[in-house]
Amino acid sequence: MGSPRNGRSSRRRRWASLLGATALAVTAGGALACPAGAATDVDFATHCIPPAIAGLPPIDGTTTAKITVDDTSPEVGDTVTVTYTVVTAAAANPTAIDLPADIMTPTGKVTLGGAQTGDVTVAGPRKNDPVPGKAAFPSFSMTGTFTVTSPDAITLAPGDYNIHTSYILELDTVCTVTNPPAPVSETITAADNPPANTRNLGLGSASGAPGDPVTFTGGGFTPGATVTVAGRSGSGPTADRTTVTAGSSGGISGSLVVNDLTTTGVVAYEGSAWTAELGTPPAAYVVIDDTPVPEGSQRLTATVKAGDLSMAQTGDSVTMSTVDFGSGDRSTGDLNTVTVKDYRGGPAGWSLTGKVTDFSGPGAKIDAGKLSWTPACTTKAGSPSTCQAGSPGVVGGAGATLASTPDGTLTGGEFTASAGLSLDVPAFTPPGAYAGVLTLTLT
């Protein structure tokens, strides 16, 4: 695992698409639409082993899953966030007992192929709808990250996954790909680039009980350097740590005993403390608390539920100012305010981009490259991330960034983006109304 190159705005694949329309109208005026994207669902044969206590034989069925990423065109050295969604699990609730909401903790792996091979560990939040006895498990998602170390096409396929339930008993339903690898669900194309940081870390497992050792392997470190491998809880370190020496090729391997129940990941780094320049991003890891509750005691569990990345706008039309025939003046206006809410609670930032079509009118058109904007963005107090406005300039058909937040250890918050609009109307443009379509995409 490694950190993204400093100063680079990631070209991210959309996590979600939010729809809206803003008409820009000019006499002598723009519709904001965010078309939905779709990931590729794949089916694969799966062998699931129910918990022994259920007394059930293994289940051979079919899993439907999809893999999405936040960046389909990274460069070598970039960090890509991967989301593994099990749309339909091959297994079901192994007991006749109704399972309540928010007792499932899924973990799994995504298999890389093509220009880069290996597994990406992924983990999901303890979040689910109620599951009736013997009913199918609901859809769930797991996320993790990996560092791009090789240029060219990299394929991503769903791998083995585990469904852990914490209700009355701590139970695991382990599902493996019958004929690995599973079909490819996503492909990214990486560009060659001398990486600022190619340090990477992979874990042998994405979960374990307190005190369990987790094996790790990594690469990209300075040969002979002392490398610290440590637990991470949100944006801060835990006391769980070990040190190893990087080999002659910069590789590391070993095991780390994880005790802290709040652990959300594991990092590796050179130096006295973790930094983005000399360390890896967190490899997802979940500690499953299986400590028996003493007699006469009760375990109290509170869950922080992950949310979504969403966008809303204050209106769906903008009427820009009128210009006189033959003047060659600019038609101006203000983009409807856009509010972005990031409640995912993960390491990924976001980017809000826009592009515009040509402005069509009575027997003529105004080229899309004539529309410029001056973006602005504000951050709601208390938000973990800080919003950055895009650069003033041409919007055009190629598009431009309205606002964004960077990747970080913990991101999120509420943000308000806006822009002043200016359409350069060529002199002697035939009189009439001209309209274009401005598309905003939140990724």
matplotlib code that plots the C-alpha trace (Angstrom):
import matplotlib.pyplot as plt

x = [0.0, 1.3, 0.1, -1.1, 1.2, 1.1, -0.7, -2.5, -6.2, -7.3, -9.5, -12.0, -14.7, -18.1, -19.1, -22.6, -24.3, -26.7, -29.2, -30.2, -30.8, -29.9, -30.9, -28.5, -30.4, -29.0, -30.9, -28.8, -28.9, -27.4, -29.2, -27.2, -27.5, -25.5, -26.1, -25.8, -22.9, -23.1, -20.5, -20.3, -22.0, -20.4, -21.5, -19.2, -19.5, -19.0, -18.3, -19.6, -19.0, -21.7, -20.7, -20.1, -22.7, -25.4, -24.9, -25.3, -23.4, -21.3, -23.3, -22.4, -24.1, -23.6, -22.5, -23.3, -20.8, -19.3, -16.1, -15.8, -12.9, -12.5, -9.9, -10.0, -7.0, -4.4, -0.7, 2.0, 2.3, -1.3, -3.6, -6.8, -9.8, -11.6, -15.2, -16.3, -20.1, -21.8, -25.1, -26.4, -24.5, -24.3, -25.1, -28.0, -28.7, -27.6, -29.9, -33.7, -33.2, -34.1, -31.0, -31.4, -30.0, -26.3, -24.8, -23.0, -19.3, -18.1, -14.5, -12.9, -10.4, -10.2, -7.9, -5.7, -4.5, -2.9, -0.1, -0.3, -1.1, -2.0, -4.9, -6.5, -8.0, -11.4, -13.7, -17.2, -19.0, -21.1, -24.3, -27.2, -31.0, -32.7, -32.3, -35.1, -34.3, -32.9, -33.3, -30.7, -28.1, -28.7, -26.3, -23.2, -20.1, -16.4, -13.6, -9.9, -7.0, -3.9, -1.0, -0.5, 3.0, 2.9, 1.6, -1.0, -4.3, -5.0, -8.0, -10.0, -12.1, -14.1, -12.4, -13.2, -15.4, -16.5, -19.7, -19.3, -22.4, -22.3, -25.6, -25.9, -22.8, -19.9, -20.3, -18.5, -19.8, -16.7, -17.3, -14.5, -14.4, -14.9, -12.8, -10.5, -10.1, -13.7, -14.6, -13.2, -15.6, -13.5, -10.4, -8.3, -5.5, -2.5, -0.1, 3.6, 5.0, 8.1, 6.3, 6.9, 6.0, 5.4, 5.5, 2.7, 1.3, -0.9, -2.5, -3.1, -6.5, -8.9, -10.1, -9.3, -9.9, -8.1, -4.5, -4.5, -1.5, -2.0, 0.6, 1.8, 3.9, 5.0, 7.4, 8.8, 10.8, 14.4, 16.6, 17.9, 15.6, 13.9, 10.2, 7.5, 4.2, 1.5, -2.2, -4.3, -7.5, -9.1, -6.6, -4.3, -1.9, -2.5, 0.0, 0.1, 3.3, 6.4, 9.5, 11.2, 14.1, 13.5, 15.3, 17.7, 14.7, 12.8, 10.3, 9.1, 7.2, 6.2, 3.2, 1.6, -0.4, -3.4, -5.1, -6.8, -10.5, -10.8, -8.3, -9.5, -6.3, -2.6, 0.1, 3.9, 6.4, 10.0, 11.2, 9.9, 6.3, 3.9, 3.9, 2.3, 5.8, 7.4, 4.4, 1.6, -2.1, -4.1, -4.8, -8.3, -8.5, -11.3, -10.9, -13.8, -14.4, -15.2, -14.4, -17.0, -19.3, -18.7, -21.7, -24.0, -22.6, -24.0, -22.0, -23.2, -22.5, -22.9, -22.4, -21.5, -23.2, -21.4, -23.5, -23.2, -21.7, -24.5, -25.2, -28.1, -28.6, -30.9, -32.5, -32.6, -32.2, -30.0, -31.1, -28.0, -27.8, -28.8, -26.2, -26.8, -26.5, -23.1, -21.6, -19.5, -20.1, -20.2, -23.5, -23.1, -24.9, -24.4, -24.5, -27.1, -25.5, -24.5, -24.3, -22.1, -22.5, -19.8, -20.9, -18.9, -16.4, -13.5, -10.2, -11.4, -12.0, -14.3, -14.3, -17.2, -16.6, -18.6, -18.7, -21.1, -22.5, -22.6, -25.3, -27.9, -30.0, -32.0, -30.0, -26.6, -24.7, -22.2, -19.2, -19.0, -15.5, -16.9, -18.3, -16.0, -16.5, -15.0, -15.5, -15.9, -16.3, -16.9, -16.6, -19.1, -17.4, -16.4, -15.9, -12.9, -12.1, -11.5, -13.1, -10.9, -12.4, -11.4, -9.3, -11.1, -11.2, -13.0, -15.5, -16.1, -16.9, -13.7, -14.9, -13.3, -13.3, -15.8, -14.6, -12.9, -11.5, -8.2, -7.8, -6.9, -6.9, -10.5, -12.6, -16.1, -18.3, -20.6, -19.6, -21.1, -19.9, -20.8, -19.5, -19.8, -20.6, -19.5, -20.4, -18.3, -21.0, -19.3, -20.2, -23.1, -24.4, -28.0, -30.6, -32.5, -32.3, -29.3, -29.3, -26.7, -26.5, -24.1, -23.4, -22.1, -20.5, -19.7, -17.1]
y = [0.0, 3.6, 7.1, 9.2, 11.6, 15.0, 17.8, 15.5, 15.6, 12.0, 11.2, 9.1, 6.7, 7.9, 6.4, 7.7, 9.8, 12.5, 13.9, 17.5, 20.0, 23.6, 25.5, 28.2, 30.7, 33.7, 36.0, 37.1, 31.0, 26.1, 21.8, 20.3, 16.5, 13.8, 10.7, 7.4, 5.1, 1.3, -1.3, -4.7, -7.4, -10.9, -14.3, -17.0, -20.4, -20.2, -22.8, -21.6, -23.3, -22.5, -22.2, -25.7, -25.0, -24.8, -28.5, -27.7, -29.2, -26.9, -24.7, -24.7, -21.8, -18.7, -15.2, -12.1, -9.3, -6.1, -4.2, -0.5, 1.9, 5.6, 6.0, 4.2, 6.0, 6.2, 6.6, 4.5, 5.5, 6.4, 4.8, 3.3, 2.8, -0.5, -1.3, -5.0, -5.3, -8.7, -8.1, -11.6, -13.9, -17.7, -18.3, -17.5, -17.0, -20.5, -20.5, -20.4, -17.4, -13.9, -11.8, -8.1, -5.1, -4.2, -7.4, -8.4, -7.6, -8.7, -9.0, -10.3, -10.0, -8.5, -10.3, -8.2, -9.4, -8.2, -5.6, -6.0, -9.2, -9.8, -9.5, -6.4, -7.0, -5.3, -4.8, -3.5, -1.7, -3.6, -2.6, -4.7, -4.9, -7.5, -11.1, -13.5, -17.1, -19.1, -16.1, -14.9, -12.4, -8.9, -7.1, -5.7, -3.7, -3.8, -1.3, -1.3, 0.3, -0.7, 1.2, 1.0, -0.3, -1.2, 0.6, -0.8, -2.6, -4.0, -6.3, -6.6, -9.7, -10.6, -13.1, -15.0, -13.3, -14.0, -13.0, -12.6, -12.3, -11.0, -12.1, -14.4, -16.2, -15.0, -17.0, -17.0, -18.1, -18.5, -18.4, -19.2, -18.9, -22.5, -22.0, -19.0, -16.5, -15.2, -13.2, -9.8, -7.1, -3.9, -3.0, 0.1, 1.4, 2.8, 5.3, 5.0, 7.6, 7.7, 7.1, 9.4, 6.5, 2.8, 1.4, -1.1, -3.5, -6.6, -8.5, -12.3, -11.7, -8.8, -9.7, -11.5, -11.8, -9.7, -11.0, -12.8, -12.4, -11.2, -11.9, -9.2, -8.7, -5.5, -3.8, -0.6, 0.2, 1.3, -1.8, -2.4, 0.1, -0.5, -0.6, -0.3, -2.1, -0.8, -0.7, 2.3, 3.5, 6.1, 8.8, 7.8, 5.0, 2.2, 0.5, -2.6, -2.5, -4.5, -3.8, -5.7, -5.0, -4.5, -6.9, -6.2, -5.6, -3.5, -6.3, -7.0, -9.8, -10.9, -10.9, -8.3, -9.2, -6.9, -6.3, -2.9, -3.4, 0.0, -1.0, -0.1, -0.8, -1.6, 0.6, 0.2, 3.1, 4.1, 6.6, 7.4, 8.0, 7.4, 10.0, 10.0, 10.2, 7.2, 5.1, 3.0, 3.8, 1.6, -1.9, -2.6, -4.8, -5.4, -6.8, -9.1, -8.9, -12.5, -11.9, -13.8, -11.5, -12.2, -13.6, -10.8, -8.4, -7.0, -6.0, -2.6, -2.0, 1.4, 1.6, 4.6, 3.9, 4.9, 7.1, 8.2, 10.8, 13.0, 16.3, 18.7, 22.0, 24.9, 25.2, 23.7, 26.8, 29.8, 32.8, 34.7, 38.3, 39.7, 40.9, 43.3, 42.1, 42.9, 43.9, 40.7, 41.1, 38.5, 37.0, 36.5, 34.6, 32.5, 28.8, 27.5, 26.6, 23.0, 21.3, 18.2, 15.9, 13.3, 10.9, 7.9, 8.1, 6.6, 7.8, 9.0, 12.6, 13.7, 15.7, 17.7, 18.4, 20.0, 20.1, 21.9, 21.3, 23.9, 26.5, 26.0, 28.8, 30.0, 28.5, 29.0, 27.9, 29.3, 26.9, 25.2, 26.6, 30.1, 29.3, 30.1, 30.0, 31.2, 28.5, 29.0, 26.5, 26.8, 24.1, 23.7, 24.1, 20.8, 18.9, 16.6, 17.6, 21.1, 22.0, 23.4, 25.5, 24.6, 27.0, 29.8, 29.2, 27.5, 24.8, 23.6, 20.2, 18.7, 19.8, 21.4, 21.0, 23.0, 21.8, 18.9, 17.5, 15.5, 11.9, 11.6, 9.2, 10.3, 12.4, 13.8, 16.8, 19.3, 21.7, 24.4, 25.0, 27.8, 29.7, 32.9, 32.1, 34.0, 33.2, 35.0, 35.7, 36.3, 39.6, 39.5, 36.2, 35.9, 37.3, 34.7, 32.4, 30.0, 27.1, 24.5, 21.6, 21.8, 18.4, 18.1, 14.8, 14.0, 11.3]
z = [0.0, -0.6, -0.5, -3.5, -5.2, -3.5, -5.5, -7.9, -8.3, -8.7, -11.7, -9.8, -11.0, -9.6, -6.2, -6.8, -9.5, -8.4, -10.9, -11.4, -14.1, -14.4, -17.6, -18.6, -20.8, -22.5, -24.9, -28.1, -21.4, -19.2, -17.5, -14.6, -15.0, -13.2, -15.2, -13.3, -13.7, -13.5, -12.2, -13.9, -11.9, -12.2, -11.1, -9.8, -8.1, -4.4, -1.6, 1.7, 5.1, 7.7, 11.4, 12.9, 15.5, 12.8, 12.0, 8.3, 5.3, 3.1, 0.6, -3.0, -4.7, -6.8, -5.7, -7.6, -6.9, -8.4, -7.9, -8.2, -7.8, -7.1, -9.9, -13.3, -14.7, -12.0, -12.3, -10.8, -7.1, -6.7, -4.2, -5.5, -3.2, -4.0, -3.1, -3.2, -3.1, -2.7, -4.4, -3.7, -1.3, -2.0, 1.7, 3.9, 7.6, 8.9, 11.8, 12.3, 14.5, 13.2, 13.1, 14.1, 12.2, 12.4, 13.6, 10.3, 9.8, 6.3, 5.2, 2.0, -0.7, -4.2, -6.7, -8.9, -12.3, -15.5, -15.0, -11.2, -9.2, -5.6, -3.2, -1.6, 1.8, 2.2, 5.2, 5.6, 8.5, 11.0, 9.1, 7.8, 7.6, 9.8, 8.5, 9.1, 10.0, 7.1, 4.8, 2.4, 3.7, 2.4, 0.0, 1.7, 0.7, 1.8, 1.0, 1.0, -0.9, -2.9, -4.4, -8.2, -8.8, -12.5, -15.6, -18.1, -17.5, -14.1, -13.6, -10.4, -9.6, -6.5, -4.1, -1.0, 1.6, 5.2, 6.9, 10.7, 12.8, 16.4, 18.0, 20.9, 19.5, 17.4, 14.1, 10.8, 7.4, 5.2, 1.4, -1.1, -4.9, -6.2, -9.3, -8.7, -10.0, -10.3, -13.5, -13.8, -12.7, -13.2, -15.2, -14.6, -16.8, -15.0, -16.6, -16.1, -13.8, -11.5, -8.2, -5.2, -2.9, -3.9, -0.4, -0.1, 2.5, 2.3, 5.1, 5.3, 6.8, 7.1, 10.6, 13.8, 17.5, 20.1, 20.5, 17.1, 14.9, 11.4, 8.7, 6.4, 3.3, 1.7, -0.7, -2.0, 1.1, 1.3, 1.3, 4.8, 6.4, 9.7, 9.0, 11.7, 11.1, 13.4, 14.1, 13.2, 14.8, 12.6, 12.1, 15.0, 15.9, 18.4, 20.7, 18.5, 16.6, 15.5, 13.5, 10.6, 8.3, 4.6, 2.4, -0.4, -2.8, -0.3, 0.7, 4.2, 5.8, 9.3, 11.7, 14.0, 17.1, 17.2, 20.6, 20.3, 19.7, 17.9, 15.1, 11.7, 9.7, 9.7, 8.2, 7.6, 7.5, 7.7, 10.3, 13.8, 12.9, 10.0, 7.2, 3.8, 2.2, 4.0, 4.9, 3.4, 3.6, 6.1, 5.0, 6.2, 9.4, 11.9, 15.4, 16.3, 20.1, 21.1, 24.8, 26.9, 29.0, 32.7, 34.6, 35.8, 33.1, 29.8, 26.8, 25.4, 21.7, 19.9, 16.2, 14.0, 10.7, 7.5, 5.1, 1.5, -0.7, -2.0, -3.7, -3.9, -5.7, -5.0, -8.4, -11.9, -14.1, -14.6, -16.7, -17.7, -18.7, -22.1, -24.6, -27.5, -31.1, -32.5, -29.2, -28.6, -24.9, -22.1, -20.8, -17.0, -14.2, -11.1, -10.9, -8.5, -5.2, -4.8, -1.4, -1.1, 1.9, 2.5, 5.3, 4.1, 7.0, 4.9, 3.5, 0.1, -0.9, -3.6, -6.8, -8.3, -12.0, -14.7, -18.5, -20.9, -24.4, -27.2, -26.8, -29.5, -30.8, -33.9, -36.7, -35.0, -31.9, -29.4, -28.8, -25.4, -25.0, -24.7, -21.1, -18.2, -14.5, -11.3, -8.6, -4.9, -2.1, 1.7, 4.4, 7.2, 10.6, 12.2, 8.9, 8.8, 5.2, 3.8, 0.5, -2.3, -5.1, -8.7, -10.8, -12.7, -16.4, -19.3, -18.6, -22.2, -23.4, -21.8, -18.4, -15.3, -11.5, -9.5, -6.1, -4.4, -1.1, -0.9, 0.3, 4.0, 6.9, 7.8, 5.5, 5.4, 6.2, 4.4, 1.7, -0.4, -4.0, -6.3, -9.4, -11.3, -15.0, -18.0, -21.6, -24.3, -27.0, -30.4, -32.1, -34.5, -33.1, -34.5, -32.1, -30.0, -27.0, -26.8, -24.3, -23.3, -20.9, -18.0, -16.5, -12.9, -11.8, -8.1, -7.7]

ax = plt.figure().add_subplot(projection="3d")
ax.plot(x, y, z, "-o")
ax.set_aspect("equal")
plt.show()
